[in-house]
């Protein structure tokens, strides 16, 4: 389907009115005459002079081989210098000529300059600008005017943390008028730019915002905008803090202020009116994952204000030379103009070609709007109904158990207006009775969010999320054809969701912190001192790591600071670092009021005691023990838990955590520490570390060890933490927890303490064990399925009762009833599949003998005169999907999730993420869902579902017959004889549905079904259910119903069949294209890599096949396939048999 997202990025530029001609002064004409003399002299006189002196520089004797050897090897340096100077002069002439041409075209048409000049073209640009200033410029080449704004007193920072703009309406004031002259510029404490002008009159001067383009110069801007290049100093003084100390260097993409001359003001005023009354503007640099509606939401508090940004930014030439012509298409690095207006200037209703991409809005407001006639926002629960989510869906609490800052990055947003719900009666609303809790929807009694796992700004959740990511990659690598990775059990969905949604975004932060500290540890020892920096704690923000040291130090880049406080951006971490871990006992202890995580280095404490309420300190110690077993930097640390600190936590890891009933297992430690102290008191070369976390009852058993630690001045790689005060009083540093807050004396640590319940530990252990199991499982079958999917499983593969085994004799062809009709022997030899793979991927299908209406019909064995009786509407649905003028709603989940509807967006713009989640949920449940299931999925109050459905109905619009795509519900209270109403969207097109239907039809068609498989692959755009950030509203599709895993199985199986068939047919172009699509969905699977190796063999590249197979074997490590049929080894054997020697 052709949508606005898939069209050419070369948009249609809006027509621009030409500015009024600027009067040319006598001085301007004289300057133009001088510039013309210089240009003509360089382009004409200099070449003539060089031609005339050619015989002097190159006499006839020099042009012979003997003469050249005499000059080169005889030491005639003067002649050599003359020749080089002559060549350089010609090179300069050529460069100057092309520079003049490029500058002329650029300044007349404002095109991007090709990077041809070997040196900056600033001087040439000024010369050309002077010439063009005195020459009449055709209207077609006119530069569109920039937006006029009043001189601001403060200009808010372009970016805040996370790259979000801050509303700055309140900071903008008018500056007094001034004569052209210097302008003072300073920075306010919050980073805003303050501009003040010298007063020379009562009239306020006008300024315009301008986005710097490549190779712009202050001289050229002053000449073209102010009529005098010498006035460049005024522009520089206005923007000193933006431009910096070097006026000659303008950064492309920066937004600067330009004064408007008197002749410009009428035109600028008209342009200002055209832009709907904008009285100021700020700029914003687009970040990956941004959408214009989200930017509008952050800047104005109203997503439907995005047309203002589009209108204000349409004339800006972006750094890549493009323009903003499509609101649905913006690129990272683009500069958007954010006009500051008191009221929205436009209220756009999208056309039928708008394609809205799903974005997750953290803390989407539960705005309750009054339902239209026939709707209700009240709820009447059926008596005796059991509260629960839909099958496979995950209930999201309306209010999370932890602050929003712990769930995701904070968002800057303006105030929002929230309408109060207006109750209505059942008589007014036929749908009011559907807000019940259905007993047919099993679910969890507790919210999905586990507060202990999420505490500490989600760093423990990130460690667990890393385990899940690595485990899923291993499971995907060893998944066999026709099978799927193991689903998350229902009772583990809350912890899996917490690890993915809360911890997923922080997994890169943990890795970056680990790499930054590794990079600091090793080089610091080698270059500066023999000891590592004396780290006490690390303060981790959303994008920065801040070190708090015990002693002043000088740290290398990228660390900045002084004394005992240093910081580095997480983005400055290297991609890889092989240095040893410098601080393996770093562990999260809590979060401060700003939401920053604080990590404490237990090794620096040596000995410490946690005191406070017994329950609080027990939960705190439990969290520490579990996190030490999961952090990426604890690979050479063993945590010894003495007593029931976290029973069963040993199952989290193979070696990082040991549980002991007493301290007898640590009896050797005191002697080892004394030996280490005698040998090297300042040793930094420690191979293994130990963190001892013990209940206070075991303090006497550890007394000797504590004494040795406190008497050892050097680094020893061991720390002891006592949980609770022992009889003899606290040992070492006291960590006091009072009312949930932790303080550490002598440090800046004053935080909300981390905590963890034992039930969460048990769930984490089970999840880790599940991730370590690489056994795949069968794809489930829906016993209640009807129509086309009654013949296939949830991945679109025919059910066992409808297939026959391939011939037992490997030399007998499977025949036209199979997608791979060749013999097993040929398929095994050429495609890299095993006979077991072929039995799952390409069985011989018995065509169904039941028509779609349930009647017996032999002709329904696939097709009747070209018409598929099992799925008779597939062809029309495919045609509508490809038709850009079709008004049927569309949902895309095979890649980045996006939605399309033909109705207006004015009622849904500020609630779009939730509306899209509701649309996706309803569309992917064609049998319908009840209102309580939608409420559980979206994490909203049940009373709010009514307004969400009403808004969604308006956005979807009406069918060609005038009825809404989302029909109204029926009225009346539900009862045993009257089940609750199920909402369904009739006629909605979903790409995953089309893929499975194409796959099912391909199996029904047998060998003729290849074209259906290829068509199915062309629907795939990436991993199923890809979102810009984790979103709890889509948990039903991942942790709940495992739609992502089943669709991944379907896509990879289709890819494998297409690649195998293409190899057999010698269509290697199709084979490579199919592999490209499949590998984007499952880059870690061995199946496709082996298939690609067979493609390379078929394409006479055995060395590439060998490298692929060797790479598979190398990445396995100690994990082996589930069966004895090692595909990678088989490929290696085939390569060896072809005469290629293994590496």
N, C-alpha and C positions, 0 to 999 in steps of 0.2 A: 504494500500500500504506500502511496506517495503522500506524505504529510509534510507539515512545515519543518519538521525536524530532519527530513530526508532530502529536502530540496537543496539545490546548489546554494552554497554560502555566498555567492556573488549576488547580493540582493539588489533590488531596484532602488537607486538613490532618489530621494525626494527632490523635486524641483526647487531650486533656490533662486531667490530674487537677487539681482545684481545690486551691489552698493552704489550709492551715488558717486559720480566721478569726483576725484579729489583735485582741487585747484593746484596747479604746479607753479611754484614760485620761481623767481629769477635765479635764486641760489640753487634751487633744485635742478634747474636746467644746466647751470654751470657745472654742478657736481656730475650730472649725467654726461656732459661733454668730456669732462676729465676721465670719467670711467670708460667712455667710448674710446678715448685715445689710448688708455692703458690696454684695453682689450684688443683693439686693432693692432697695437704695437706688439703685443705678445703673440697674436695669432697670424700676423702678416709680416711685420718688419723683422722680427727675430728669425723666422724661417728664411726670409730672403737673405739676411746677413749670414746665416749658417750655410746656405747654398753658395754664396759668393766666396766664403772662406774655406770651402771644401778642399780646393787644390793646395792651399797653404798648410792645412792640417795633414792632408794625405797626399804628399807628392807622389809622382809616378814610381819612384824607386821604392817607396814604402809599401806599395800595393803588390810588390813581388814577394815571393816566399823568402828569398835571401834578405831583403830589406826588413821584413817583419821579424826574422830571427835576430838580426843585428840589434833592432830596437828592444826586443823582449829580453834577449840574453846578454846584450852588450852593455847594459847599465845606463842607457839613455833615459834617465828618469824624467827629464823635462818633456821629451817627446811623448812618453807614456802618459804623463799627467795631462798634456794637451789633448791627446786622443780621448782619454776618459772624460775630460771636461766637455769636449765636443759631443760625445755620445750622450752625456747627461743633459746637455742643452736641448738636444733633439727629444729626449725622453720628457723633459719638462714641457716642451712645446706640445707634444701629443697629449700629455696629461692635462695641460691647461685647456686645450681645445675641447676634450671630452668633458671636462669639468664645467666649462661655460655652457655647453649644450645641455648637460644634465641639469644644471642649476636653472637655466632658462625654462626648460620644460617643467621642472619641478615647481618653480615659483609661479608659473602661469597657470598650471593645472593642479597644483598641490598633490602631485603623485609622490609615492615613496621613491627615494633615490636608490638606484642600484649601487651596490658597494663596489665601485670601480676605482675610486681614487685611492692611491697609496698613501696620501697624506690628507689631513683635514682640509675641507673646501670652504672654510669660513671666509677667507679673503675673497675668493672668487664669488661666493654667495653675496657678499656685500656689493661687489662691483655690479653683478647682474641686478641686484635689488635696486641700486641707484639708477641703472638704465631703465628698468621696467617702471620705476616710479615716475619717470618723465615721459613714458610712452603710453598711449591709450591702450587699455587692455580690453579685449573683446568680452562681451557679457558671458559667453560660455565658459570663460576661464575665471570668472570672478570668484573670490573667496567668500564663502557664506559668513555672515557676521556671527560673532559669539554672543552669548546671552549677557545682557546688561544687568549689573547688580550694584547696589549701593556699596560704598566703601565700608567694609566690615571692621568692627573693632576687634573681634576675635573670630578666628576661623578654626573650627573644631578639627581635631586630628583626623586624618583620612582613615586611620585604622585604629581599632581598639584591640585588646586581647581577643584572639580567635578571628581577627580580621573583620569585626563588625563595626559599622559606623555608629557614632553617638549623635542623637538628635541635638542640633545646636541652634534652634530657633531663639532660645532665650539668651544666647551669647552674642547675637548679632546686633550692633548698634551703628548709628551713622557717625561718620567722622566729619569734622568741620572742613570747609573748603580750603584749598591751598593753591598757591601758585606752583608751577612746575619746579620742583626742587627736591631735596633729600627728604626721605620719610623714615621715621624711626620704626624699627621692628624689634620685637622681643618675644620671648616665649613665656606663656603663663605656666603656673605650676602644674597644671594638668596636661600640659603638652599642647595646648591650643596656641595658634599663632596670633599675636596681637599686633595690629598695625595702627599707628597714629600719624596724623599729618599736621604740619605747621599751619596755623590758622592765618588766612589772608583775606577772608571775606565770609559772608554769611551763607553762600550757596554751597551745598554739598556736592563734591565732585562725583562723577559716575565712574565706576570700575567695571570691567568685564572679566569673567573667568575664562581662561584659555588653556587647553591641553596641549602641551609642547609636543611637536612632531619631530621626527628624525631630522637632524641637521639644521633645525631652527637656530637662529642667532639673535641675541638681543638687538644688535644693530638692524638686522632685517625686520624684526618685529616693530622696532621704533620707527623705521622708515615707512613700513607699510601701514601701520596703525596711527602714528602720530605725525607723519609727514616729514620727519627729520631723524635720520639715523643717530645724530649726536644726542638725542634724548634717551638713548638706551639706559643711561644712568638712572633715570626716573624709574624705569621698569625694574632695574636691579635693586634699587633701594626698597621698592615695594615688596620684593620677594627675596630679600637677602637670606632669610632663614631657610627658604626652599632651595635656592640656587647654590648657596654655599660661598666660600671665599673666592671662587674662580668664575667671574662673569662669562668667560668664554665657553664654559662647559654647561650646556643645558641638557638635563636628563629627559629623554623622550618618555612621554606618558605622564610627566609631572604637571600638576595644575597650578598655574600662576595667575596673578592679577595684572590686568593691563588698564591704564588710564584711557578714557575715551575722549577724543578731541571734540571740539564744538561742532565740527562738520559731521561727525558721526552720530551725534545724539538723536536726531530725528529718526534715522534708520534704526538705531538700536532700540528706541522706544517702541517703534512698530513691531520689531522682533520680540520685544518683551511682551507686548500684548498678545502676539501670536502664541507665545508660550504660556498663556493663561495666567498671567500675573505673577510670575516668579519674582520674588524680591531678594533672592540670595541663593547661593548654591555651594555645595561641598562635593568632594569627589570620593569615590570608593573604588578600590582595586578588586576586581573579581577574583575569588578564591575557588579552588576545585570544589565542586558540589554545590556552589551557589545557584540560586534561581532568582529572577528579578522579583517575584512575589515575596520571597523570603527577605530579600534586601529591603523591599518596601515595608514589610512587617517590622523589621528591626529599626528602620529609620523613622517611620511615621506611626508605627503601631497599627497599620492597616494594609494588608496585602493587596487590596484592590486599588491602591495608589500606584501600582507598578506602571500604568500608562504614563504618569508624570515623568518617571525616570526614562522611559523609552523616548518620549518627546524631547526631553532635555539632552539626551545623549545621542540622538540620531545623527547629528552633524559631526560628531567627533570621529576623526580617523584614528583607529585603534593602533597599538604598537605593531600588530601584524599586517596593517594596511587595510583591514576590513572596516565595515561600519555596522552599527546595530540596526538591522532592518527587520529582524524576527525576534519578538519578545521571548520565544522559546529557545533561542540560540545565543548564548554568551560564552566566551572563552576565558579561562583563567589568564589574568594579566591585563584584561581590558579595563579601561577607565570609564566609569559611569558617573554622570553628573546627577547629583541629588538635589533638585530644587527645593528650597524652603518656602512652602506656601501654607497659609493658615487653613485653607480648605482644599479638598481634592479638586483638581482641575479637570478631571475626566472620569467618566464612569463607563468603561468599555464593556460591551458585551462581545465575547469572542465570536469569531466567525466559525463556520463549520469545519474549518481546517485547523483549529487550535488543538494542540496535543499537549496535555498537561502532564509533566513529569512529577512523580511522587517524591516528596521530600519530607523528612521527619522533622516536626517542630516540637522541640522539647517543651513539655508542659503545655500542650495545646489547650487553650481555655475552654472550659465547659460552658460556652455561651449558649443560653437558652433563648431561642427566639419564639415569638408567638406563632403557633401553627395556623395555617390558612383554614378556610372553611372546610369542614369535613375532617380536620386533623385535631389531635388532642395532645397535650403534653402531660397528661396525668396518667397514672398507672393503677390498675386494679389487678392485684395478684390473685391467681386462682387459689381457692382454699385448699390447703394441704399440699400445695406445689412445693417442690424441693429446689432450692436455689442451686444453680450450677451452670457451667459454661456449656457450649455446644460440644458435640463429639470432636475430640481432638483440639478444641480451642482452649486458650489459656485465659483465665479470668484476670484482668488487670484492674487493680484497685483504683478507685477514683482519686484517692489520696495515697501516694506512695508511703511506705513505712520509713523511708529515709528522705532527707531533703533532696530537692531536685538537683542541687549541685553535685550530689554524689552519683546521680544517674547519668548525667551528661554535662556537656559544657554549658556554662551560664549563657543566657541570651539577653541581649539588650533590646528592650522593646518599649515603645511608647504606651500610654494608657489606652485601654480598650473600653468601649461602652458595652455593658452587659444588660440586656433586657430581662426584666423579671418575667418568669413564666406566668401565663394567664390560664388558670384552670378552666377546663370545660367539661361538660357532662358527656356521658356516653351517647346521649341523643345527638349531641353536636358532632361527635367524632365516632365514626364506625370502626376506627382502629384502636380506640382507647382500651378495649378489653384485651388487647394482645400484649400488654406490658407485664406479663406474668412470668414466674419462674417455673420452667417446665421440668417435670419429673423424668422426662426422657433424656435429659442432658446430664450425664455423669460428669463430675469435676472434682476439684480439690477443695478442701475445707479451709486451707490457708491461702493468703495471697501469694502470687508467684514470686515476689521479691523476697529474698532472704536477707534480712538487715545485717546479720553478722558478716556474711560473705561480702556485702556491699560496703561495710564500714571501712574507715581508713581511706576515703576517697576512691574506693574500688580497686586498690592495688592487689589485695588478695583475690578478688574476682578476676583481675587481669592475669595473675599467675595461674588460676584455674582455667581461665579462658585460653591461655597459651597451651595448657595440657590438652584441652578439647580440640584446638586447631591442629596440633601435631597428631593427635589420635585420629582425627577425621581424615587427615592426609594419608596416614598409613592404611586406614581402612579402605579409602578410595583406591590406593595403589594396588591392593590385593583383591579388590572386588572382582568376581568372575562374571562373565556375560550372563545376562538374564537374572542376575541377583542384585541386591541392594545392600548398602551398608546398614548395620544394625540400628534400628530406631531408638530414640530415647524412651525408656519406660515412663509411663504416665506419672508415677510418683517422683521421678527425677527431673521432670520438666521444669519445676521452679528453680532448681539450682543450675540446670543447664541454661535456662533463660537468663538468670542473674549473671552467670559467667559470660554469656555472649553480649547481652545488652549493656550491662554495667561495666564488665571488665573488658569486653572487646575493644572499645576505643582506647583503652589504656595499655593494651598489650604493646603497641609501638613505643609508648612512653617508658615502660619498664626496660625494653631492649635498648632504647637510646640512653637511659641512665646507666645501664650496665656498660655500654660501649664507651661512654664518656669517662667513667671511672677507670675502666681498664686502660684507656688511652692516657689518662693522667698518671696512673700508678707506675707503670714500667718506665716510660720516658722520663718521668720526674726523678726516679731513683738514679737513672743513668746520667742525667744532665745537671741536676741541681744539688742533690744531697744523697746521703745513704739511707734516709728514712722517708717514708711516705708522709704526706701532710697529715697532721694530727686531727682527723675528722671526728667531730662529735655527732653531728646530725646533718641530714639533708632535708631541705624544704622543697617539695616538688609541686610546682604550679601546673597549669594547663600546658605551658610551653617552655618552662625554664626550670633548671635544677640549680638550687642555691645551697652552697656548702657553708656550714658553720664550723669553724676550726677552733681547736683549743689553743693553738699558738699561731702568731702571725706567719704568713708564708707568701712567697711570690709564685704564682701559678702561671703556666704558659697558656697561650691561646688554645682554644677559644674562651678560656676562663677570663672574666673581667671582674675587677674589684680591688680591694686592698685589705691588708691586715688579716682579720679572721673571717671575713665574709666575701665569698666569691660566687659568681653566677655564670652560667653558660646556657644558651638556648638548646633545647633538645634537638632542634634541627641541625645543629652543628656536629652531632655525633657521626663518627665514621661509619661506613657501610660494614666493615669487618674490623676486628682487632683480636690478635692472638696473644695479647699480654695476659698475665695471670690476674685473677680477680684480687683487687687490693683490699676490699672491705667485705668479706663474705658474710659477716654477722650483721649487716645492715637490715633492719626490719622496721616495718610500719608500726607506729605506736598511737597515731591519732590524726585528727584534722583540726585546723584552727578555724576561727570564725569566717575567714575568707575562703574556706574550702580547700586550702592547701594541705597536702599530705606531709606528715613529718615522719622521717625515718631516723632511728637511733642506732648508732654503732655500739653494739653490746661489747665488742672487744675493747673499746676505749674505756668502758665502765669497769672492766675486769670482774668486779663483784658488785652485785646490786640486789636489793630486796624490794619486792612489790608489796605495798601495804594498803589497806583500805577494807571496804566491805568484802567479806569472803566470796560472795557470788560475783561481784564485779571483778575482783582480781583473778578469780578462776576463769571467767570468760576472757579476760585480757591475756592471761598466759596461754590459754587454748588457742587464741588467734595467733600469738607469736610462734608457737610450735608449728602450727599448720603452715603459716606463711614461710617460715624458714625451710620447710620441706619443699616449697614450690617456687621460690624466687629464682630467676635465671642466674643470679650470681652466687648461689649456694652449691655449685656443682662439686666443690671440694670442701664441703662442710658437713659434719654429722652432728645432728641435734640429739642429745641424750636426755630423754624425758624420764625423770625418776618419780615414781608415784603415778596415780591416775590423772595426769595432766590433761591428756586428750586420748582416752582409751580407743584403740583401734586405728589411730592415725598412722600407724606403721604401714598400713595398706596404701597410703598415698604414694609411696616411693619405694624403690628397691634398696636404697642405701642411705638416704639423707636423714632418716629418722629412726632412732632406736628407742624402745620402751623398756624400762627396767623397774623391777619391784623395789630395789634398793640400790645403794651406791657401790656395791661390791665390784661391779664390772669396771668401775673407774679407779680402782685401787692403784693401778700402774701410773696414773697421771702425775702424782706429785714427784715420783722419782724421775720420770722423763723430763719434767720441767726443770728439776735441779741440774740434770745433765746438760740440758740445752743452755741453761744460764751459765754454767761453768765453761762451756765451749765457745759461746758467742752471745754476749749479753744484748747486743743490738741487732740480732739477726732479723732480716726481712724475708729470708728465703724459707718459707714455711710451706710444706707440701700439703698438709691436711690440718683442718681446723675443727674444733669441738666447741659447741655451745651446750652447757649443762643447764637445764631448767628443772628445778626440783621443788617439791613441796617442803614447807618449813620443817615438817617432822623429820626430815633427813638432814638437817643442818649439821648435827653432830658428826654424821658419817662423812661429811664434806669439809669438816673443820681443817684438816691437814691441807687439803687442796686449796682452800680459801687462803690459808696462811701463806702458802708458797706463792700464790698469785699476787697477794698484796705486798709481798717482799721482793718480788721480781720486777726490776725497773725496766726491763726490755720487753719487746713484743714476743708473746709466747703462743698466740693462736688459740687461746682458750678463754672462756668467760663462764661465770656461774651466776645464775639468776634464781634467787629464792622466792617462792610464791607464798607470801604471808610472813609475818614477823616471827622468828624463832624465839625460844624461851629466853635466850641470852640477849635479845635485842636485834635490831636490823643489822645486816652485814653490808658494808660498802655503801654505794649510792642508794638513796631511798627514792623509789618511784611511788609517789603517793597518788592514789585515785580516790577522789571525793565527789560523790554525786555525778559520776560518769566522766569527770575531768581528771586528766593526768598532768602532774607537774613534776619536773626534774630539776632539783636545785643546781644552781650554777650554770644553767643553760637557758635558752629562749623557749624551751618546750613547755607550752601550756595549751593543751589540746583536749578535744573530746576523745576519750580513750576508745581504742578498738575493742571489739567484743565478738564472741562466737559461742553459739550454743552447741551442745554435744550432738543434737539432731542434725545440725548443719555439717558437722565433721563426718558423721556417718554417711550423709548424702554425698559429700565430696569424695569419700573413699569409694563408694559404689560407682560414682561417675568416672573416677580415674581408672578403675578396673574395667569398666565398659570401654573406655577409650583405648585400653591396652589390648583389647580383644579384636583381632583382625578377621574373625569369622563373619562371612556375609550371611544374609538371610534371604528367604524367598520373598518375592514381591507379593503383597497381599491382594486378595480378590474380594471385590464387593459383592456379597451374595444377593443384595437387593438391586443390583444394577439392571437397567432396562435399556432396550434399543441396541445401538451399536456396541456399547461397552459391556453388554451382557455376555459377549463372546471373548473378552480379553481381561487381563488383570489390570491393576492400577497403573502399570507402565505401558499398556497398549500391546502386550504380547499375548498371543492366543492362549486360551486356557487349555490345560492338559487334555481334557476330554475331547477337544476339537482337533487334535493333531495326531499324526502317525510318526513313528520313529523313522529316521532315515534308513536306507537299506543297510542291513548288517554287513554285506559285502562291500568293502571300501572302494571296489572298482566298479560298482553299479551306480549310475547317475541317480540323483534324487528325483529328477523329473520336474515338469513345469509347475507342480504344486508347491515347490519350495522357492524361496527367494534366492537360494544358491543351488541351482539345478545340477551343478557338476558333481562329479564323484567326490567322495570323502578324501580319497587319496590325493587328488589334484588340489582340493581346497587346503588340505593340511600342508602339502608341500609348498604352495605358493602364497598362502595368506597368513601363515603363522598361527592359525587357530588349531585347537585340538578337536578330536571327534566329539568330546563332551561339549565344547563350545558350539560346534555346528548343530548339535542336537537341540541346544537352547535357542540359538540365534535363527536358524533356518530349518525348522521342522517341515514336514509335509503336512499341509493344513487340509483338514476335511471341511469343506465349505458348509456353513450353517444352512440347515434345511427348514428354517422357520423365518417367515417374513417379519417385518418390523411390527406388523399389527398383531402378531401372535399366531396367525393361522399357518397351517402346514402348506408349504409351497416349495416344491423342488426347484423351481426356477430361481428362488432367492439365493441360490448358491453363488453369491457374489454379484452377478449382474444379469439383468434381463433387457436385452437389446441396448446395452450400453448404460442402463440405469441401475444403480446400486440400490437394491431393495432393503438391505440392512441399514444403510445410512443414506436415505434418498436426498437429504438437503445439503450434503457436503459440498457438492459442486457450486451451488448457489451461495453458500456461506463463503467459500474461497473467493468467488467472484466479488462478493460484497466487501470482503477484507481488502481486496486489491483496488477497489473503486474509491477514489478520493471523494467522490460526491455522495457516497452512501451515508445516510444519517444514523445508521445503527451504532449504538455505543460500542466502544472497543476497549479491551483491557489487555495490556502486554505484561507478561511476567517472565518470559524467556529471555532474561537479561535485565537491564534496568527497568524497574517497574514504572509504567506510565499508563495514563488513562486518556480517553477522548470521549467527548460528548458534544452534541450539537446545541444544547441549550445555553442560556446566559449564565455568566459566572458571578453576577453581582451578589447573590445571596450565599455563595459558597466560598468566595475568595478568602475570607478570614478564617474559614474552618476547613480549608482544602485538604490538609493531611488526613484529618479524620474522615471527611467525606470520601476521599479516595480509598481509604482503608475499608470503609463500609461498602463501597462499590466493588472493590476487589473480592471482599468476603462473600457478598451476595452473588456476584457473577460466577465465582468458582464453586458455588453450591447450587447447581441448577434445580435441585429438588426443593430448594427454599430453606430459609432460616427464620426462626421466630425472634421477636424483639429482644427478649432477654439474652439470647445468644449474641446478638449484635452488641448489646450493652457490655457483656462480658468481654467480647473481642476488643471493642474500642476503649475499654477502661473508663466509661462514662456512666453517669447515673442513668437508671432505666428511664426516668422521666425525660431525659434529654434525647433519647433515641427517636422520639416522635418528630422533633424539629429537624434532626439530622436526616431522617427519611424524607421529610417534606422538601428540604433543600436539595437533596439528591434527586428527587423526582423532578424538580424544576430544572436542574442542570441537565439531566438526561433528555428532557424534552418529550415530545409525543411521537408516536408511530405514524406512519402515513395515513392510517384510518382515524387519527385524532385522539386515540387513547394513549395514556402515558406508558412509557417503557416499563416503569415500575408501578404496577397497578395499586390502587387503594386497597387497604385491608377491609375486611368485613366488620360489622359491629356486633355487639352482644358479648356477654360474659362467657368465657370458655368453661366447659364442663366435661364430664366423662364422655358424653355423647357429641360434644362439640369441641374438637381439638383447637389449639391456638392457631391463628393464621400464620402461614408461612409466606414470607416475602421472597419474591423471585423476579429477576429482570428478564422479560421475555424478548428473545432475539438479540441478546448481547453477544458480541463476538469476542472470544478469548483465544489468544495464540496457543496456549498450552492445550486447550481443547482441540483446536485444529490439528496440532501436531499428533496427538494421540489418535485422532480419527484417521488421519492420513496413514499413520503406522498400521492401524488395524486394517484399513482397506488394502494396504500393500500386502499384508499377509494373506488376505482373502484372494488377491489377484495372483499370488505366487510369483513366478519368474517375471511376470509382466508388471510387478509392483514396484520396480526400481524407481520409476519416475515419481511415485508418491513419496518414497523415502527421501529423494532429493528435494522435493517440494517441502517436506517436513523440516529438513535441515535449514532451509532458507528462511524459516521463521525464527531461527535461533539467533540471538544477539549477544549472548553471554550467559553467565551463571543464572539459573532461575532465581527469581525473587531478589535481585540485586537492589539494594537500597543505598542512598548516599550516606546513611548512618543507621546504626541499629535502632529499630522501632518496635516497641512492645505490641503495637497494634497488628503486627504481622507474625506474631509468635505462633498463631494457629497453623501457619503454612510451613513453619520450620520445626520447632519443637513439638507442636501439637499434632498435626496430621502428616508431617513428614513429606509434604508435597515436593519440597526442594529435592530430597533424596530420590523420590520416585521419578521425578521428571529428569533428573540427572541420569538415572539408569536408562530411561527411555531414549534420551539424546545420544548417550554413548553407544548403546546397542544399535541404534540406527546408523550412527557413524561407522561402527565396525562392519556392519553388513555392507554399507555403501563402499567402504574402502576395499573390502574383500571382493565384492562384485566388480569394482573398477579394475583391480589388479588382474582378475581373471579375464576381463575383457580388454586388457591393455589400455585402459583409459586412465593414464596416470595423472592427468591434469585434474580429473574429477576426484581421484583418490586423494591428492594433496589438498584440494579445496575442502573436501569432507573432513580430513584430519585437522585442518586449520580451525574449522568451526567446532569440532568436538574437543580439541585441546584447550580452547578458550573456556569451555565449561568444566573440564576435568584435567587440569594440567599435571596432576600427580599420578594419574592412573597408568599402570604398566600396560594395560591392554592396548591402548592407542599407540604407545611408544613402540611396542612390538609390531603393530600394524604398519607404522611408518618405516620401521626397519625393513619389512618385507617390500614396501614400496621402493625403498632405495635399492634393494636387491634386484627388483624387477627393472629398475631404471639403470642397472649396471653401475651402481655405486656401492660395492660391498664394504668399502672402508667406512662409509658413513653408517651402514647398518651395524658394523662391528662396534663403532663408537657408541651408538644408541644402546645396544645390548650391554656393553660394558658399563655404561652409565646407570642402567637399571640395576645391575648387580651391585655396583658400588653404593648406591643409595639405600639398598635394603638393610645394610648393617647385619645385625644378628637375627632380624625377623625374616622368616621364610614363608613361601606361599602355602596356601591351605591344602594343596594336593601335590602329588608327585610329578605333575606335568609342568615343569619349569619352562615357560615360554621363552624367557631370555636365554636360558642355556640351549634351548632348541635352536634358536636363531644363531647362536654362536657356533653350534655344530654345523648348521647349514653353511655358514660363512667359511668355516674350516674346510668343509667339503668342497667349496668352490675354489680353494687354493689360496685363500687369503690367510696370512699368518696372524694369530692373535697378538695383541700388544703384550 
